[in-house]
Amino acid sequence: MLKIPYGNTFIDFDEGDANVLRSKIDELKAEGSGLEIVKKAMANPIDSPRLCELAKGKKNCVIIISDHTRPVPSKDILPNMFAELKEGNPDIEITLLVSTGFHRPTTEAELRAKLGDEIYESSKIVVHDCFDPDSNTQIGILPSGAPCVIDKVAVETELLVSEGFIEPHFFAGFSGGRKSVLPGVCDKVTVLGNHCSKFIDSEFARTGVLDGNPLHTDMLAAAKFAKLAYIVNVVIDEDKKTVAAFAGNYVTAHRAGCDFLLSYAKVEPKMADIVITSNGGAPLDQNLYQCVKSMTAAEATCNPGGVIIECSYCADGHGGEGFYRSLKDCESAQAFYDQCMATPQEKTIPDQWESQILARVLIKHTVIIVTRPEIKTMVEDMKMKYAASLEEALEMAHALGKKSLTVIPNGISVIVKK
């Protein structure tokens, strides 16, 4: 019996003779606690001095941390970073800068849940706002031609470092590393320029691909402009527990983590008429916006004209008004995709990238969302179909004449490629 993550629970499914694609990350046997794994990585940084050495002579440090949409185990990472920073300079002033990217601001309750009361109450925390030009400043021009505008808090510090986790990413290749800066703490003008339709349309803007990926190239440049000095990135298992950590240089330490994850997350496609997937449960399935990620995993193993069934709770609904309106208001997915491709880089609209990728999926496949009945109309507005249960969704797919089945229990934990 498969357990498909759904919000804070699971949907049980008897896969029968279906193909099942899953990451092998759970085969890892973690040696020690998450805190111990991170500490060991930080004691042996890749292509970098230790953080305690970098902290010497620095009056202040900014640690870029992830926001509420990422299950980064900050409680494993930050205590180790604090300890080394204080070892290097007991008087160093530390600020946590929340990398919201283009997302909504992280709430106090979400920060407390992520960091724990002790870290939350004892730390200076700034939540990045990409929509406030007064809080951001330009530091360069990216290879794409877009201006590199980032949070002043990141620019004005003497030492900029970041924490994060590495997972497959559906157009940046992998999360983590340079992504803490772009889109993490960039102004909207930079995010929009980097996420333009031409880049999203690139054959290299796919899950698990870094080389040749134009978004990745821009992100590396942004991190260099920002003088990102050091990173601590972890790999987590399906239970969101730390199983590996990589510390040091934002390019090579991140690449080492990506190569490590690829060896566990890569799966061969098993083409089928119906593909069932999920976005990994809460907090990753909190809205439809985030769920496009797992749809692309299903897309990579679904026959043309096939059906993708996405099981996601979507506690926050659509996740972006622009994302919602673009699909709701378009004549068809193809018409919207054509509109995106005719939009120049400097005219990129908010959430266009997410809508463009969803439109790409919808052009080729029927998408059925198994979710809360409260968002049925929202799902249908966005050119998808609603089902109250997985059983109902399968009945709908069978009614379309679809039979063969592949299941990806956690669509964001795998890299589907030959």
Secondary structure, DSSP 8 states (H G I E B T S, - for coil): -EEEEETTEEEEE--TT-EE---SGGG---SS-HHHHHHHHHHS-BSS--HHHHHTT-SEEEEEEE-TTS---HHHHHHHHHHHHHHH-TT-EEEEEEE-TTS----HHHHHHHH-HHHHHHSEEEE--TT-GGGEEEEEE-TTS-EEEEEHHHHH-S-EEEEEE--EETTTEE-SGGGGTTTTTB-HHHHHHHT-HHHHTSTTSSTT--TT-HHHHHHHHHHHHHTEEEEEEEEE-TTS-EEEEEEE-TTHHHHHHHHHHHHHHEE----EEEEEEE--STTTTSSHHHHHHHHHHHHTTEEEEEEEEEE---TTTTS-HHHHHHHHHSS-HHHHHHHHHTS-GGG--TTHHHHHHHHHHHHH-EEEEE--GGGHHHHHHTT-EEESSHHHHHHHHHHTT---EEEESSTTS-EE--
